[in-house]
């Protein structure tokens, strides 16, 4: 009797295991793969993008395939071949994530995704130079500057010679052209020095078909992830250099047309600057805010701008009056202008920042200075 009892229990366990295995087999997820387009494909804006999915199920059939663009469902197909036509006439240029989810009769699901880019006719921002007539000014923490820091003291009289400064921060398109002209390696390195951090997620330049190119939609954004060395090399390649700290501040204040404003061109920051309150967590296209008195744009906010000087917190106490160029040596280089994710106080024309010349990040850009 005891033996029979154990046998029956064992039989039930075996039967139950087989039943569970069969039940699990019934609930296996379907297969799903986007076969067209391919990951990384580009399409002209306005063109219909046909998305094709290969979906199958080994134990019951596919119930439906759902199609998504950047997480938003755009279509459901319940019959093979599974496909969707995405109309892009009213869609902005840029990179989009296409995903598909296949469901079986038990609503088990599996998904696949790719990225494609919509491109359009791009009007590139020109590298336009603004004449800056030289003259004297008071540099540092002047009367209209609030929330000053020690490195902005003492306010001191300076005179700079005439020069030219690019109207806008150097853009991704302009920097990509430079990298192509100097035949930089695909990782943005020349002579073992990193000009731009190509592998950074925030880098807006890519290397494709043996050519550097600005990522779609970011052609006219300020270049970021660029080192001081890379910025200086760009300026020298195009017959100029980075501005000195004094030249930068003189131009930001409006040169000989200055109206003594806290920011470059205004006392109202949102008129002239992209910063933490209005930037939507990223840098913005150059030239979309009001210019200052000289016609220069984005001197306050958007991205930090490299200057040629070595940085010293106490340099203002010993600065010469005529065309100061900063200390003869140092560890960090000067940055000016403020940033898209910084507070308003950092966007003031007097604020000084610094970092190592080989550092790259999503904060640092630059503009070109030439002799007049």
ChimeraX attribute file (.defattr): number of C-alpha atoms within 10 A of each C-alpha:
attribute: neighborCount
match mode: 1-to-1
recipient: residues
	/A:1	6
	/A:2	6
	/A:3	7
	/A:4	9
	/A:5	10
	/A:6	11
	/A:7	12
	/A:8	11
	/A:9	11
	/A:10	12
	/A:11	12
	/A:12	12
	/A:13	12
	/A:14	12
	/A:15	12
	/A:16	12
	/A:17	12
	/A:18	12
	/A:19	12
	/A:20	12
	/A:21	12
	/A:22	11
	/A:23	11
	/A:24	10
	/A:25	12
	/A:26	15
	/A:27	18
	/A:28	16
	/A:29	22
	/A:30	24
	/A:31	20
	/A:32	22
	/A:33	19
	/A:34	22
	/A:35	14
	/A:36	15
	/A:37	18
	/A:38	13
	/A:39	15
	/A:40	13
	/A:41	13
	/A:42	17
	/A:43	17
	/A:44	15
	/A:45	20
	/A:46	17
	/A:47	13
	/A:48	14
	/A:49	19
	/A:50	13
	/A:51	19
	/A:52	18
	/A:53	26
	/A:54	17
	/A:55	26
	/A:56	19
	/A:57	17
	/A:58	14
	/A:59	14
	/A:60	15
	/A:61	14
	/A:62	25
	/A:63	20
	/A:64	20
	/A:65	26
	/A:66	20
	/A:67	27
	/A:68	18
	/A:69	17
	/A:70	12
	/A:71	12
	/A:72	11
	/A:73	13
	/A:74	12
	/A:75	15
	/A:76	17
	/A:77	15
	/A:78	14
	/A:79	11
	/A:80	13
	/A:81	11
	/A:82	20
	/A:83	22
	/A:84	21
	/A:85	13
	/A:86	17
	/A:87	13
	/A:88	16
	/A:89	11
	/A:90	8
	/A:91	10
	/A:92	13
	/A:93	20
	/A:94	16
	/A:95	18
	/A:96	15
	/A:97	16
	/A:98	21
	/A:99	22
	/A:100	29
	/A:101	23
	/A:102	30
	/A:103	24
	/A:104	24
	/A:105	17
	/A:106	14
	/A:107	14
	/A:108	16
	/A:109	20
	/A:110	17
	/A:111	18
	/A:112	15
	/A:113	18
	/A:114	19
	/A:115	17
	/A:116	18
	/A:117	20
	/A:118	21
	/A:119	19
	/A:120	15
	/A:121	8
	/A:122	11
	/A:123	8
	/A:124	11
	/A:125	17
	/A:126	14
	/A:127	14
	/A:128	12
	/A:129	19
	/A:130	18
	/A:131	18
	/A:132	24
	/A:133	17
	/A:134	19
	/A:135	15
	/A:136	16
	/A:137	19
	/A:138	14
	/A:139	22
	/A:140	25
	/A:141	22
	/A:142	18
	/A:143	10
	/A:144	12
	/A:145	19
	/A:146	12
	/A:147	10
	/A:148	17
	/A:149	13
	/A:150	12
	/A:151	18
	/A:152	21
	/A:153	18
	/A:154	16
	/A:155	15
	/A:156	18
	/A:157	15
	/A:158	20
	/A:159	19
	/A:160	20
	/A:161	14
	/A:162	15
	/A:163	18
	/A:164	21
	/A:165	25
	/A:166	20
	/A:167	24
	/A:168	27
	/A:169	27
	/A:170	26
	/A:171	26
	/A:172	25
	/A:173	24
	/A:174	21
	/A:175	24
	/A:176	23
	/A:177	15
	/A:178	18
	/A:179	22
	/A:180	17
	/A:181	11
	/A:182	12
	/A:183	15
	/A:184	18
	/A:185	17
	/A:186	16
	/A:187	15
	/A:188	24
	/A:189	17
	/A:190	16
	/A:191	8
	/A:192	8
	/A:193	12
	/A:194	22
	/A:195	26
	/A:196	28
	/A:197	22
	/A:198	19
	/A:199	12
	/A:200	14
	/A:201	10
	/A:202	14
	/A:203	20
	/A:204	25
	/A:205	26
	/A:206	18
	/A:207	17
	/A:208	9
	/A:209	6
	/A:210	10
	/A:211	15
	/A:212	25
	/A:213	21
	/A:214	22
	/A:215	21
	/A:216	20
	/A:217	18
	/A:218	18
	/A:219	24
	/A:220	25
	/A:221	24
	/A:222	28
	/A:223	30
	/A:224	28
	/A:225	25
	/A:226	28
	/A:227	25
	/A:228	30
	/A:229	17
	/A:230	24
	/A:231	28
	/A:232	23
	/A:233	18
	/A:234	24
	/A:235	20
	/A:236	15
	/A:237	13
	/A:238	12
	/A:239	12
	/A:240	17
	/A:241	21
	/A:242	25
	/A:243	26
	/A:244	21
	/A:245	25
	/A:246	23
	/A:247	27
	/A:248	24
	/A:249	25
	/A:250	26
	/A:251	30
	/A:252	29
	/A:253	27
	/A:254	21
	/A:255	23
	/A:256	16
	/A:257	13
	/A:258	17
	/A:259	15
	/A:260	17
	/A:261	20
	/A:262	22
	/A:263	30
	/A:264	35
	/A:265	29
	/A:266	20
	/A:267	16
	/A:268	13
	/A:269	19
	/A:270	18
	/A:271	15
	/A:272	25
	/A:273	33
	/A:274	31
	/A:275	27
	/A:276	18
	/A:277	13
	/A:278	12
	/A:279	18
	/A:280	12
	/A:281	13
	/A:282	18
	/A:283	22
	/A:284	22
	/A:285	20
	/A:286	21
	/A:287	18
	/A:288	13
	/A:289	19
	/A:290	17
	/A:291	23
	/A:292	25
	/A:293	19
	/A:294	21
	/A:295	18
	/A:296	27
	/A:297	25
	/A:298	32
	/A:299	34
	/A:300	34
	/A:301	33
	/A:302	33
	/A:303	33
	/A:304	28
	/A:305	29
	/A:306	31
	/A:307	30
	/A:308	22
	/A:309	23
	/A:310	23
	/A:311	24
	/A:312	18
	/A:313	13
	/A:314	14
	/A:315	17
	/A:316	19
	/A:317	13
	/A:318	12
	/A:319	16
	/A:320	15
	/A:321	13
	/A:322	14
	/A:323	18
	/A:324	19
	/A:325	17
	/A:326	23
	/A:327	14
	/A:328	8
	/A:329	11
	/A:330	12
	/A:331	11
	/A:332	18
	/A:333	22
	/A:334	23
	/A:335	26
	/A:336	29
	/A:337	28
	/A:338	30
	/A:339	29
	/A:340	26
	/A:341	20
	/A:342	20
	/A:343	14
	/A:344	22
	/A:345	18
	/A:346	22
	/A:347	30
	/A:348	31
	/A:349	29
	/A:350	29
	/A:351	23
	/A:352	24
	/A:353	18
	/A:354	19
	/A:355	18
	/A:356	15
	/A:357	20
	/A:358	16
	/A:359	17
	/A:360	22
	/A:361	16
	/A:362	21
	/A:363	22
	/A:364	25
	/A:365	28
	/A:366	32
	/A:367	27
	/A:368	27
	/A:369	25
	/A:370	20
	/A:371	13
	/A:372	14
